[in-house]
Amino acid sequence: MKLGDVLLKQLNKVFTPSTTVTLKVKGYDIVAKTDDEGRAIQAFVGTAREDGTIKGDRYARTLKHDRDGKLIKDHWERKGYAT
């Protein structure tokens, strides 16, 4: 599954730093882990089970900065199934 524009728009928001965020977007349940700056760096997208785990896909985000701190790469990559 490819992340669509609506899901990316929600995942690109800034959240509380170093936490786990639960979202529901377009019928998908999303659990996202954030970094020290509050940006989502890992996301589990699919259907939530009763115990809170997600059955679906796992995504990781690559953020690269240049020497001045300017963001030069922001990329989401599917890493496999989440169970």
N, C-alpha and C positions, 0 to 999 in steps of 0.2 A: 504494500500500500504506500502510495506517495502522499506526503503531507501537502494538503491543499493550501490555498491562500488564506482561507478563513482560520484554519488551525495554526498556520504560521503567524498570523496577526495576533492571535491570543498568546502564543508561546514567546513572541518577541517583546511582550510587555515586561516591565521590571517588577519583580515581586520582592517579598521579604528575603533578605540574604540568608543563605545556608539553611534553607527549610525545604519541606516537601509540600507542594501545592496540588490540590485536587480541583479539576475543572470538568465541566461537561459542555461539549461543543458539538453541534450538529449530530447528536445521537451517540457520540463517542465519549467514553469516560477517559480522562487523561490524568495521570499522576506525573508531575514534573519535579525534578530536583534542581535546586538553584545553587549558584556559586556564591562567593563572598560579596559580589556586587549586586546580587538579586536577579541575575539573568538565568533563564532555564538552560541547563547544560545536558540534561538527560530527560527523556520523556518516554512514558509507557502509554500507548494509545490502543484502545480496544473496548472490551466490556468488563466492567468491574464485577468481581465475585463478592459473595457475602462477607468474606474475611478481609476485603479491601484490596486484594491483589488484582492485577489487570491481566486478562487473557487477550492477547493481541500482538502488537509489534513494539519493539524497543528501538529508540532512536537516540543518537548521541550528536552533540553539537560541537563543531570545531570553530573556535574563535582565535584569530591570529592578529597580532598588533605589530606595527612597525616600531622603530626605536623611539619615535616621538609619542607613542601611545595611541596613534590613530588606527582604527579598526580597518584591516585590509582584507580579511576573509571571515565570513559568517556562513557556515554551511551545516545543514542537518543531513545525517546519513543513517540509513536503516541498518541496524546491527543484527537483526534476527527476530525470532519469536520470543514473546514474553509469556510465561506461564505462571 
